[in-house]
Amino acid sequence: MMILLNGVSGFNGPDGQIVDGSQFKRLCYATVLNLGGSILSFKEPEVAQHYYYTEIKIFGENLYILLNGQYPFIAFASFVIPGNITFIDNDKLSKWFSPNYRILHSNELNEPLMIRQEKGKMIIENENELNDAELASIKYWRSKRVGDIVFNYWD
C-alpha cells in the first residue's frame, strides 16, 4: 500500500484528513503503562512539525512513537530531533497499535527518494500522489527518504 498519499506531509491535503491526536495520546498512555513503561513527553504538531510523537521509556530503553498528522500512520524511532529521525521496528509495540493504525516499518521509511528532473520539473519515481506544494517542499528541504516526508519538519 502506498505511503506517499496526497497531503501526507501536512501540506494541501484533502479536507478533513486529520487524525485524532487525543485517541493517539490515550492509546500511548494505556499501552505503555500496561507494558510497564512510562511516558516521558508528548508533543503535538506545531507550525513546522507535522506529526505527533511521544517519548517513552520501556523495555529498558527510550523510544519514540510517531503519528502522522494527516493519516493513521504510526512509526517507531530510537532518536528524534526535528529533521533527524532514526526509524526502528518494534514488534511488541506494533501489535498494540496495529488494530487502529497502519504501522510503517523502518525499511519503508528509509526507502530513498528516487528523484529525477524532467523539463525543469522534479519527478519523484517512488509511488506517490503528492501534490505540487509537497513537491516544492521536498525540493526546498532536500528530502532524501520516504520518512523525511511522512514525518517532516518543514515550515
Rosetta silent file (secondary structure, phi, psi, omega in degrees, C-alpha in Angstrom):
SEQUENCE: MMILLNGVSGFNGPDGQIVDGSQFKRLCYATVLNLGGSILSFKEPEVAQHYYYTEIKIFGENLYILLNGQYPFIAFASFVIPGNITFIDNDKLSKWFSPNYRILHSNELNEPLMIRQEKGKMIIENENELNDAELASIKYWRSKRVGDIVFNYWD
SCORE:     score description
SCORE:     0.000 S_00000001
   1 L     0.000  142.512 -176.998    0.000    0.000    0.000 S_00000001
   2 L   -69.141  141.790  177.021    1.184    3.482   -0.875 S_00000001
   3 L  -101.235  -39.586 -173.473    2.586    5.721    1.860 S_00000001
   4 E   -82.713   66.904  179.849    3.152    8.968   -0.050 S_00000001
   5 L   -79.719  159.913  177.445   -0.515    9.908   -0.273 S_00000001
   6 L   -55.871  121.319  177.570   -1.784   13.377   -1.174 S_00000001
   7 L    87.782    1.077 -177.243   -1.266   15.608    1.867 S_00000001
   8 L   -59.447  -25.632 -179.846    0.786   13.116    3.911 S_00000001
   9 L   -80.917  -11.007 -176.974    3.336   15.880    4.556 S_00000001
  10 L    98.189    2.674 -178.551    0.682   18.176    6.040 S_00000001
  11 L  -112.126  122.361  171.039    0.550   20.470    3.000 S_00000001
  12 L    53.264   36.262  178.594   -2.569   20.983    0.860 S_00000001
  13 L   -82.249 -179.948  178.371   -4.073   17.573    1.532 S_00000001
  14 L   -61.982  145.037  178.290   -7.728   16.618    1.329 S_00000001
  15 L   -62.855  144.781  175.870  -10.020   18.443    3.749 S_00000001
  16 L    75.038   12.949 -174.558  -10.906   16.614    6.949 S_00000001
  17 L   -95.983   38.399 -176.658   -7.962   14.227    6.675 S_00000001
  18 L  -104.883  135.651 -179.157   -6.637   14.898   10.194 S_00000001
  19 L   -75.936  165.165 -179.276   -6.051   12.100   12.694 S_00000001
  20 L   -91.099  100.520 -178.756   -7.395   12.124   16.254 S_00000001
  21 H   -65.169  -32.176  179.560   -4.494   13.193   18.477 S_00000001
  22 H   -67.066  -41.187  177.746   -6.491   12.609   21.669 S_00000001
  23 H   -63.200  -43.084  178.380   -7.135    8.983   20.729 S_00000001
  24 H   -59.886  -46.252 -179.198   -3.435    8.526   19.937 S_00000001
  25 H   -61.534  -45.478  179.080   -2.428   10.041   23.288 S_00000001
  26 H   -60.864  -43.614 -179.184   -4.864    7.817   25.222 S_00000001
  27 H   -66.325  -39.228  177.055   -3.633    4.704   23.389 S_00000001
  28 H   -60.069  -50.651 -178.387    0.016    5.618   24.038 S_00000001
  29 H   -61.467  -47.783 -177.584   -0.582    6.074   27.760 S_00000001
  30 H   -62.597  -44.436 -177.527   -2.690    2.908   28.099 S_00000001
  31 H   -66.374  -50.954 -175.434   -0.278    0.748   26.096 S_00000001
  32 H   -64.132  -43.141  178.779    2.946    1.981   27.684 S_00000001
  33 H   -66.311  -39.664  178.275    1.600    1.765   31.230 S_00000001
  34 H   -61.605  -32.928 -179.404    0.150   -1.704   30.535 S_00000001
  35 L   -91.022    7.940  176.136    3.594   -2.850   29.355 S_00000001
  36 L    82.964   16.031  179.849    5.310   -1.454   32.466 S_00000001
  37 L  -101.330 -172.416  177.405    6.807    1.606   30.809 S_00000001
  38 E  -139.349  152.034  177.294    6.450    5.330   31.348 S_00000001
  39 E   -89.872  126.168  179.118    5.647    8.360   29.196 S_00000001
  40 E   -94.862  -35.667  177.399    8.458   10.932   29.241 S_00000001
  41 E  -163.035  159.208  176.922    6.862   13.533   26.953 S_00000001
  42 E  -137.052  124.043 -177.224    4.061   14.018   24.420 S_00000001
  43 E  -118.926  131.536  176.033    4.366   16.506   21.551 S_00000001
  44 L   -94.228  161.667  176.275    1.567   17.691   19.298 S_00000001
  45 L   -57.389  150.046  175.885    2.076   19.029   15.769 S_00000001
  46 L  -138.393 -169.709 -171.611    3.168   22.640   15.553 S_00000001
  47 L   -49.500  -49.921 -175.909    3.973   25.122   12.811 S_00000001
  48 L   -99.730  -17.732 -176.492    6.921   23.233   11.305 S_00000001
  49 E  -101.928  116.674 -171.753    6.393   19.746   12.783 S_00000001
  50 L  -104.032   38.172  179.315    3.588   17.858   11.040 S_00000001
  51 E  -156.998  159.104  172.896    3.287   14.835   13.331 S_00000001
  52 E   -91.596  151.216  167.820    2.590   13.787   16.912 S_00000001
  53 E  -155.540  151.126  176.852    5.169   11.955   18.939 S_00000001
  54 E  -128.132  137.277  175.412    5.639   10.636   22.403 S_00000001
  55 E   -96.560  130.307 -177.811    8.897    9.734   24.105 S_00000001
  56 E  -128.316  159.730  170.088    8.638    6.658   26.277 S_00000001
  57 E  -118.388  118.038 -175.680   10.840    4.537   28.493 S_00000001
  58 E  -155.708  147.770  179.722   10.011    0.882   28.004 S_00000001
  59 L    53.910   32.100  176.855   11.834   -2.451   27.880 S_00000001
  60 L    78.507   11.426  179.867   14.870   -0.694   29.407 S_00000001
  61 E  -144.057  159.818  174.649   15.272    1.889   26.653 S_00000001
  62 E   -88.352  129.165  179.255   13.996    5.252   25.486 S_00000001
  63 E  -134.300  169.444  178.001   11.873    5.021   22.346 S_00000001
  64 E  -128.299  143.481  172.480    9.536    7.240   20.367 S_00000001
  65 E  -116.536  125.102 -176.870    6.109    6.577   18.889 S_00000001
  66 E  -115.238  142.777  175.367    5.221    8.861   15.971 S_00000001
  67 E  -128.553  123.914  175.219    1.843    9.501   14.341 S_00000001
  68 E   -58.355  142.982 -176.494    1.488   11.296   11.020 S_00000001
  69 L   -76.781  -11.379 -176.182   -0.741   14.366   11.399 S_00000001
  70 L  -114.885  -37.178 -176.339   -2.922   13.569    8.377 S_00000001
  71 L  -122.811  153.698 -178.088   -3.138    9.789    8.008 S_00000001
  72 L   -76.919   61.373 -179.696   -3.273    6.997   10.628 S_00000001
  73 E  -107.493  122.857  179.188    0.384    6.051   10.067 S_00000001
  74 E  -109.404  143.698  172.581    2.473    5.044   13.112 S_00000001
  75 E  -139.511  160.106  177.101    6.252    4.656   13.250 S_00000001
  76 E  -118.174  147.845 -178.067    8.746    3.877   15.976 S_00000001
  77 E  -144.484  154.930  175.405   12.114    5.549   16.426 S_00000001
  78 E   -99.932  -13.376 -177.709   15.166    5.366   18.667 S_00000001
  79 E  -151.264  131.840  177.607   16.108    9.006   18.065 S_00000001
  80 E  -141.662  116.600  160.878   14.040   12.087   17.210 S_00000001
  81 E  -134.357  152.841 -176.478   15.101   15.662   16.751 S_00000001
  82 L   -49.766  124.165  178.810   13.445   17.862   14.136 S_00000001
  83 L    82.554    1.755 -179.030   14.653   16.793   10.719 S_00000001
  84 E  -146.654  100.146 -177.429   16.627   13.806   12.039 S_00000001
  85 E  -124.732  133.661  174.022   14.795   10.599   12.942 S_00000001
  86 E  -103.122  104.045 -177.689   16.217    7.094   13.339 S_00000001
  87 E   -78.579  141.678  177.694   13.348    4.749   12.478 S_00000001
  88 E  -136.096  169.399  172.695   13.194    1.293   14.056 S_00000001
  89 L  -107.357  144.881  177.204   10.796   -1.641   14.166 S_00000001
  90 L  -144.675   99.766 -176.098    9.241   -2.800   17.413 S_00000001
  91 H   -62.888  -35.910 -178.670    7.024   -5.884   17.238 S_00000001
  92 H   -63.462  -45.074  178.974    5.892   -5.623   20.874 S_00000001
  93 H   -74.664  -36.193 -178.108    4.526   -2.118   20.398 S_00000001
  94 H   -55.119  -42.328 -175.765    3.279   -2.773   16.860 S_00000001
  95 H   -65.395  -25.214  178.735    0.763   -5.363   17.983 S_00000001
  96 H   -79.250  -30.921 -176.129   -0.854   -2.820   20.347 S_00000001
  97 H   -96.915  -21.076 -173.946   -1.184   -0.086   17.712 S_00000001
  98 L   -63.020  -26.418  176.538   -1.912   -2.149   14.590 S_00000001
  99 L   -64.819  -26.578 -175.420   -5.674   -2.522   15.213 S_00000001
 100 L  -109.270  -17.010 -173.351   -6.082    1.278   14.916 S_00000001
 101 L  -139.133  158.403  170.084   -3.166    2.375   12.739 S_00000001
 102 E   -87.316  121.810  179.163   -1.011    1.283    9.830 S_00000001
 103 E   -83.393  122.050  176.428    2.453    0.525   11.196 S_00000001
 104 L   -92.823  128.589 -176.885    5.179    1.867    8.908 S_00000001
 105 L   -89.843  156.851 -175.800    8.342   -0.224    9.040 S_00000001
 106 H   -58.640  -35.777  179.869   11.862    1.152    9.043 S_00000001
 107 H   -66.893  -32.278  176.578   12.627   -0.290    5.597 S_00000001
 108 H   -70.157  -44.239 -176.354    9.622    1.615    4.149 S_00000001
 109 H   -73.772  -28.923  178.102   10.568    4.872    5.874 S_00000001
 110 L   -87.547    0.971  178.753   14.254    4.590    4.996 S_00000001
 111 L   -60.341  125.421 -179.206   13.458    3.952    1.324 S_00000001
 112 E   -65.861  144.464  172.929   15.446    6.513   -0.689 S_00000001
 113 L   -74.430  132.542  176.479   13.509    9.011   -2.764 S_00000001
 114 L  -100.831  102.394 -173.863   14.092    8.419   -6.452 S_00000001
 115 E  -114.778  136.370  173.011   14.100   11.924   -7.905 S_00000001
 116 E  -138.088  157.288  177.439   14.778   12.980  -11.455 S_00000001
 117 E  -101.261  135.992  177.329   14.443   16.241  -13.323 S_00000001
 118 E  -141.668  115.902  179.868   12.383   16.395  -16.495 S_00000001
 119 L    53.419   43.878  177.789   11.897   19.629  -18.448 S_00000001
 120 L    76.075    4.729 -179.573   12.740   21.672  -15.343 S_00000001
 121 E  -113.709  139.238  178.309   10.245   19.781  -13.201 S_00000001
 122 E   -81.332  130.786  178.273   11.109   17.453  -10.321 S_00000001
 123 E  -118.507  126.478  173.943    9.647   13.965  -10.686 S_00000001
 124 E   -97.364  120.537 -175.740    9.522   11.519   -7.752 S_00000001
 125 L   -84.638  -15.908  173.235    9.583    7.988   -9.107 S_00000001
 126 L   -62.499  147.225  178.699    8.519    6.330   -5.840 S_00000001
 127 L   -57.386  125.343 -177.132    4.821    5.515   -5.938 S_00000001
 128 E  -160.027  161.849  172.812    3.070    8.691   -4.805 S_00000001
 129 L  -126.517   26.064 -174.812    0.093   11.045   -5.002 S_00000001
 130 L   -62.209  144.041 -179.540    1.972   14.068   -3.645 S_00000001
 131 L   -90.503  173.448 -175.022    0.653   17.493   -4.593 S_00000001
 132 H   -61.414  -36.918  178.620    2.621   20.430   -6.044 S_00000001
 133 H   -64.457  -39.012  178.600    3.087   22.131   -2.638 S_00000001
 134 H   -67.334  -43.080  179.262    4.588   18.936   -1.256 S_00000001
 135 H   -61.403  -39.538  177.956    6.888   18.518   -4.252 S_00000001
 136 H   -64.077  -40.417  178.833    8.108   22.100   -3.831 S_00000001
 137 H   -67.326  -39.787  178.360    8.833   21.461   -0.125 S_00000001
 138 H   -60.660  -42.685  179.392   10.656   18.213   -0.898 S_00000001
 139 H   -66.454  -46.593 -177.951   12.846   20.058   -3.358 S_00000001
 140 H   -62.538  -46.161 -175.668   13.447   23.007   -0.997 S_00000001
 141 H   -86.196   -3.652  177.814   14.210   20.847    2.062 S_00000001
 142 L    55.585   47.796  178.644   16.170   18.290    0.014 S_00000001
 143 L   -60.646  142.112 -174.551   14.344   15.315    1.467 S_00000001
 144 L  -112.626  -22.169 -175.596   16.226   12.068    0.941 S_00000001
 145 E  -143.038  165.072 -177.931   13.864    9.281    2.063 S_00000001
 146 H   -55.882  -45.363 -178.904   10.176    8.477    2.410 S_00000001
 147 H   -61.258  -25.316  177.766   10.227    9.012    6.199 S_00000001
 148 H   -69.423  -20.494  177.877   11.539   12.565    5.717 S_00000001
 149 H   -91.109  -46.771 -176.297    8.228   13.394    4.027 S_00000001
 150 H   -66.238  -37.968  179.493    5.839   11.451    6.274 S_00000001
 151 L  -122.739   70.938 -172.895    7.455   12.784    9.476 S_00000001
 152 L   -96.554  163.882  172.969    8.793   16.124    8.298 S_00000001
 153 E  -130.560   77.160  179.706    9.907   19.313    9.974 S_00000001
 154 L  -115.846  140.240  174.574    9.169   21.903    7.282 S_00000001
 155 L  -114.558    0.000    0.000    7.966   25.428    7.920 S_00000001
